[in-house]
Amino acid sequence: MSLGAFMEYIILSPCVTAKTRELRMRGKIDIRKAEKALPPDVDVLALTEVFLTLAYKGKSFSLYPSGKIIVKDSEGEEAKSLLKEMFALLEKKGCLSEN
């Protein structure tokens, strides 16, 4: 899917034995802005210089400034759908950038 040339992304399965899926995009995520801008149904669990961990729809997400989003304990179509939702939320709230 492409939402502008820099917002192309790919969904990966980083490890065959882990129940995680990963979305990588060309753009960057402003994790500080995301912490404040995401809707009330997204719970911030931890924020450090290198990642933001969230709870959303019963799943744990890790967001990285490099443009990586990981959803844990989710596989297949459910994971893909959740990653696309999180991407859309971040885009809608202005948390994504080219660099």
Backbone as JSON Lines, residues from 0, in Angstrom:
{"i":0,"aa":"M","n":[0.85,-1.17,0.0],"ca":[0.0,0.0,0.0],"c":[0.89,1.23,0.0]}
{"i":1,"aa":"S","n":[0.46,2.27,-0.66],"ca":[1.24,3.49,-0.73],"c":[0.37,4.69,-0.41]}
{"i":2,"aa":"L","n":[0.81,5.5,0.53],"ca":[0.12,6.74,0.87],"c":[1.13,7.87,0.68]}
{"i":3,"aa":"G","n":[1.57,8.05,-0.56],"ca":[2.67,8.96,-0.87],"c":[3.92,8.12,-0.98]}
{"i":4,"aa":"A","n":[4.87,8.57,-1.77],"ca":[6.06,7.78,-2.05],"c":[6.82,7.39,-0.78]}
{"i":5,"aa":"F","n":[6.9,8.29,0.19],"ca":[7.67,7.98,1.39],"c":[6.88,7.15,2.39]}
{"i":6,"aa":"M","n":[5.59,6.97,2.18],"ca":[4.77,6.23,3.13],"c":[4.45,4.82,2.66]}
{"i":7,"aa":"E","n":[5.21,4.29,1.76],"ca":[5.04,2.89,1.38],"c":[5.46,2.03,2.56]}
{"i":8,"aa":"Y","n":[4.8,0.9,2.7],"ca":[5.19,0.0,3.79],"c":[5.09,-1.44,3.35]}
{"i":9,"aa":"I","n":[5.7,-2.3,4.16],"ca":[5.65,-3.73,3.94],"c":[5.4,-4.38,5.3]}
{"i":10,"aa":"I","n":[4.63,-5.47,5.3],"ca":[4.36,-6.21,6.54],"c":[5.15,-7.51,6.49]}
{"i":11,"aa":"L","n":[5.92,-7.75,7.55],"ca":[6.81,-8.9,7.62],"c":[6.5,-9.78,8.82]}
{"i":12,"aa":"S","n":[6.96,-11.0,8.75],"ca":[6.93,-11.91,9.89],"c":[8.39,-12.1,10.3]}
{"i":13,"aa":"P","n":[8.86,-11.37,11.33],"ca":[10.28,-11.38,11.65],"c":[10.84,-12.72,12.1]}
{"i":14,"aa":"C","n":[10.01,-13.57,12.65],"ca":[10.48,-14.87,13.14],"c":[9.35,-15.88,12.98]}
{"i":15,"aa":"V","n":[9.66,-17.02,12.43],"ca":[8.6,-18.01,12.2],"c":[8.01,-18.57,13.48]}
{"i":16,"aa":"T","n":[8.75,-18.57,14.57],"ca":[8.24,-19.13,15.81],"c":[7.57,-18.09,16.71]}
{"i":17,"aa":"A","n":[7.81,-16.82,16.45],"ca":[7.23,-15.76,17.29],"c":[5.85,-15.37,16.76]}
{"i":18,"aa":"K","n":[4.96,-15.04,17.67],"ca":[3.63,-14.57,17.28],"c":[3.66,-13.05,17.19]}
{"i":19,"aa":"T","n":[4.44,-12.56,16.24],"ca":[4.52,-11.12,16.01],"c":[4.49,-10.85,14.52]}
{"i":20,"aa":"R","n":[4.1,-9.64,14.18],"ca":[4.17,-9.16,12.81],"c":[4.75,-7.75,12.87]}
{"i":21,"aa":"E","n":[5.41,-7.38,11.81],"ca":[6.11,-6.1,11.78],"c":[5.74,-5.33,10.52]}
{"i":22,"aa":"L","n":[5.51,-4.03,10.68],"ca":[5.29,-3.16,9.55],"c":[6.5,-2.23,9.47]}
{"i":23,"aa":"R","n":[7.09,-2.13,8.29],"ca":[8.21,-1.2,8.08],"c":[7.82,-0.23,6.98]}
{"i":24,"aa":"M","n":[8.12,1.03,7.23],"ca":[7.79,2.06,6.24],"c":[9.04,2.87,5.92]}
{"i":25,"aa":"R","n":[8.97,3.58,4.81],"ca":[10.09,4.45,4.43],"c":[10.13,5.7,5.3]}
{"i":26,"aa":"G","n":[9.0,6.14,5.79],"ca":[8.94,7.34,6.62],"c":[9.35,7.06,8.05]}
{"i":27,"aa":"K","n":[9.29,8.09,8.85],"ca":[9.66,8.03,10.27],"c":[8.42,8.24,11.14]}
{"i":28,"aa":"I","n":[8.5,7.78,12.38],"ca":[7.42,7.98,13.35],"c":[7.91,8.92,14.43]}
{"i":29,"aa":"D","n":[7.14,9.98,14.69],"ca":[7.44,10.88,15.8],"c":[6.77,10.27,17.03]}
{"i":30,"aa":"I","n":[7.54,9.5,17.81],"ca":[6.95,8.76,18.93],"c":[6.5,9.69,20.06]}
{"i":31,"aa":"R","n":[7.15,10.82,20.22],"ca":[6.72,11.8,21.24],"c":[5.35,12.38,20.88]}
{"i":32,"aa":"K","n":[5.18,12.71,19.62],"ca":[3.9,13.23,19.16],"c":[2.83,12.15,19.26]}
{"i":33,"aa":"A","n":[3.18,10.92,18.88],"ca":[2.23,9.8,18.94],"c":[1.73,9.58,20.36]}
{"i":34,"aa":"E","n":[2.63,9.68,21.33],"ca":[2.24,9.46,22.73],"c":[1.1,10.4,23.13]}
{"i":35,"aa":"K","n":[1.15,11.64,22.65],"ca":[0.14,12.63,23.04],"c":[-1.07,12.66,22.11]}
{"i":36,"aa":"A","n":[-0.89,12.25,20.85],"ca":[-1.93,12.45,19.85],"c":[-2.89,11.27,19.65]}
{"i":37,"aa":"L","n":[-2.48,10.08,20.04],"ca":[-3.33,8.92,19.77],"c":[-4.59,8.96,20.64]}
{"i":38,"aa":"P","n":[-5.68,8.36,20.17],"ca":[-6.96,8.45,20.87],"c":[-6.95,7.75,22.24]}
{"i":39,"aa":"P","n":[-7.95,8.03,23.07],"ca":[-8.01,7.49,24.43],"c":[-8.05,5.96,24.51]}
{"i":40,"aa":"D","n":[-8.49,5.28,23.45],"ca":[-8.52,3.82,23.51],"c":[-7.15,3.19,23.27]}
{"i":41,"aa":"V","n":[-6.11,4.02,23.1],"ca":[-4.74,3.55,22.98],"c":[-4.04,3.89,24.29]}
{"i":42,"aa":"D","n":[-3.58,2.87,25.02],"ca":[-2.91,3.07,26.31],"c":[-1.4,3.05,26.12]}
{"i":43,"aa":"V","n":[-0.74,4.11,26.57],"ca":[0.72,4.17,26.52],"c":[1.26,3.35,27.69]}
{"i":44,"aa":"L","n":[2.09,2.36,27.39],"ca":[2.68,1.51,28.42],"c":[4.09,1.96,28.78]}
{"i":45,"aa":"A","n":[4.86,2.42,27.78],"ca":[6.24,2.87,28.04],"c":[6.69,3.77,26.91]}
{"i":46,"aa":"L","n":[7.48,4.78,27.26],"ca":[8.08,5.66,26.28],"c":[9.54,5.87,26.66]}
{"i":47,"aa":"T","n":[10.44,5.54,25.75],"ca":[11.87,5.77,25.95],"c":[12.37,6.56,24.74]}
{"i":48,"aa":"E","n":[13.65,6.81,24.69],"ca":[14.24,7.5,23.54],"c":[14.16,6.67,22.27]}
{"i":49,"aa":"V","n":[14.08,5.34,22.41],"ca":[14.17,4.46,21.24],"c":[12.87,3.76,20.85]}
{"i":50,"aa":"F","n":[11.85,3.76,21.7],"ca":[10.59,3.12,21.33],"c":[9.44,3.62,22.19]}
{"i":51,"aa":"L","n":[8.23,3.38,21.68],"ca":[6.99,3.65,22.39],"c":[6.2,2.36,22.39]}
{"i":52,"aa":"T","n":[5.78,1.9,23.56],"ca":[4.98,0.69,23.67],"c":[3.55,1.07,24.04]}
{"i":53,"aa":"L","n":[2.61,0.5,23.29],"ca":[1.19,0.82,23.45],"c":[0.36,-0.45,23.61]}
{"i":54,"aa":"A","n":[-0.8,-0.31,24.22],"ca":[-1.82,-1.36,24.22],"c":[-2.99,-0.83,23.41]}
{"i":55,"aa":"Y","n":[-3.43,-1.63,22.44],"ca":[-4.53,-1.24,21.57],"c":[-5.29,-2.49,21.15]}
{"i":56,"aa":"K","n":[-6.58,-2.5,21.4],"ca":[-7.44,-3.64,21.07],"c":[-6.91,-4.95,21.64]}
{"i":57,"aa":"G","n":[-6.41,-4.88,22.86],"ca":[-5.94,-6.07,23.56],"c":[-4.58,-6.59,23.12]}
{"i":58,"aa":"K","n":[-3.87,-5.84,22.29],"ca":[-2.56,-6.27,21.8],"c":[-1.51,-5.23,22.18]}
{"i":59,"aa":"S","n":[-0.27,-5.68,22.27],"ca":[0.85,-4.8,22.57],"c":[1.55,-4.42,21.27]}
{"i":60,"aa":"F","n":[1.81,-3.12,21.11],"ca":[2.5,-2.59,19.95],"c":[3.78,-1.89,20.4]}
{"i":61,"aa":"S","n":[4.83,-2.02,19.61],"ca":[6.04,-1.23,19.81],"c":[6.26,-0.4,18.56]}
{"i":62,"aa":"L","n":[6.46,0.9,18.75],"ca":[6.68,1.84,17.65],"c":[8.09,2.38,17.79]}
{"i":63,"aa":"Y","n":[8.79,2.47,16.67],"ca":[10.17,2.94,16.65],"c":[10.28,4.15,15.72]}
{"i":64,"aa":"P","n":[11.1,5.14,16.09],"ca":[11.27,6.32,15.24],"c":[11.72,5.99,13.81]}
{"i":65,"aa":"S","n":[12.39,4.88,13.63],"ca":[12.88,4.48,12.3],"c":[11.75,4.14,11.33]}
{"i":66,"aa":"G","n":[10.52,4.0,11.84],"ca":[9.38,3.67,10.99],"c":[8.9,2.24,11.13]}
{"i":67,"aa":"K","n":[9.33,1.58,12.18],"ca":[8.92,0.19,12.4],"c":[7.82,0.13,13.45]}
{"i":68,"aa":"I","n":[6.79,-0.69,13.17],"ca":[5.71,-0.96,14.12],"c":[5.63,-2.47,14.28]}
{"i":69,"aa":"I","n":[5.64,-2.94,15.53],"ca":[5.53,-4.37,15.81],"c":[4.27,-4.61,16.63]}
{"i":70,"aa":"V","n":[3.48,-5.61,16.23],"ca":[2.34,-6.04,17.04],"c":[2.69,-7.43,17.58]}
{"i":71,"aa":"K","n":[2.48,-7.62,18.89],"ca":[2.85,-8.88,19.54],"c":[1.61,-9.73,19.8]}
{"i":72,"aa":"D","n":[1.83,-11.02,19.87],"ca":[0.77,-12.0,20.14],"c":[-0.37,-11.92,19.14]}
{"i":73,"aa":"S","n":[-0.02,-11.74,17.88],"ca":[-1.0,-11.67,16.81],"c":[-0.37,-12.19,15.53]}
{"i":74,"aa":"E","n":[-1.17,-12.9,14.74],"ca":[-0.65,-13.5,13.51],"c":[-1.63,-13.3,12.36]}
{"i":75,"aa":"G","n":[-1.19,-13.61,11.18],"ca":[-2.03,-13.67,10.0],"c":[-2.79,-12.39,9.71]}
{"i":76,"aa":"E","n":[-4.03,-12.57,9.26],"ca":[-4.86,-11.44,8.85],"c":[-5.18,-10.49,9.99]}
{"i":77,"aa":"E","n":[-5.35,-11.04,11.2],"ca":[-5.61,-10.18,12.36],"c":[-4.45,-9.21,12.54]}
{"i":78,"aa":"A","n":[-3.22,-9.7,12.51],"ca":[-2.04,-8.87,12.7],"c":[-1.93,-7.82,11.59]}
{"i":79,"aa":"K","n":[-2.15,-8.24,10.35],"ca":[-2.08,-7.3,9.22],"c":[-3.1,-6.18,9.39]}
{"i":80,"aa":"S","n":[-4.3,-6.54,9.77],"ca":[-5.37,-5.57,9.95],"c":[-5.02,-4.58,11.07]}
{"i":81,"aa":"L","n":[-4.51,-5.09,12.19],"ca":[-4.14,-4.23,13.31],"c":[-2.99,-3.29,12.94]}
{"i":82,"aa":"L","n":[-2.01,-3.79,12.22],"ca":[-0.89,-2.95,11.79],"c":[-1.35,-1.84,10.85]}
{"i":83,"aa":"K","n":[-2.24,-2.18,9.93],"ca":[-2.77,-1.17,9.01],"c":[-3.58,-0.12,9.77]}
{"i":84,"aa":"E","n":[-4.34,-0.55,10.78],"ca":[-5.1,0.38,11.61],"c":[-4.19,1.34,12.34]}
{"i":85,"aa":"M","n":[-3.12,0.79,12.95],"ca":[-2.18,1.63,13.69],"c":[-1.49,2.62,12.75]}
{"i":86,"aa":"F","n":[-1.11,2.15,11.57],"ca":[-0.5,3.03,10.57],"c":[-1.45,4.17,10.22]}
{"i":87,"aa":"A","n":[-2.72,3.85,9.98],"ca":[-3.73,4.86,9.63],"c":[-3.93,5.86,10.77]}
{"i":88,"aa":"L","n":[-3.95,5.37,12.01],"ca":[-4.09,6.26,13.17],"c":[-2.92,7.24,13.24]}
{"i":89,"aa":"L","n":[-1.71,6.72,13.08],"ca":[-0.52,7.56,13.14],"c":[-0.52,8.59,12.03]}
{"i":90,"aa":"E","n":[-0.93,8.17,10.84],"ca":[-0.98,9.09,9.71],"c":[-2.02,10.18,9.95]}
{"i":91,"aa":"K","n":[-3.2,9.78,10.4],"ca":[-4.3,10.72,10.65],"c":[-3.92,11.77,11.7]}
{"i":92,"aa":"K","n":[-3.17,11.36,12.7],"ca":[-2.78,12.26,13.79],"c":[-1.5,13.05,13.49]}
{"i":93,"aa":"G","n":[-0.94,12.87,12.27],"ca":[0.23,13.64,11.87],"c":[1.53,13.2,12.53]}
{"i":94,"aa":"C","n":[1.62,11.93,12.86],"ca":[2.81,11.41,13.55],"c":[3.84,10.81,12.62]}
{"i":95,"aa":"L","n":[3.58,10.82,11.31],"ca":[4.49,10.24,10.33],"c":[5.14,11.37,9.54]}
{"i":96,"aa":"S","n":[6.41,11.16,9.16],"ca":[7.09,12.15,8.34],"c":[8.06,11.48,7.39]}
{"i":97,"aa":"E","n":[8.53,12.26,6.43],"ca":[9.46,11.74,5.44],"c":[10.82,11.45,6.04]}
{"i":98,"aa":"N","n":[11.26,12.27,6.95],"ca":[12.6,12.08,7.53],"c":[12.64,12.41,8.99]}
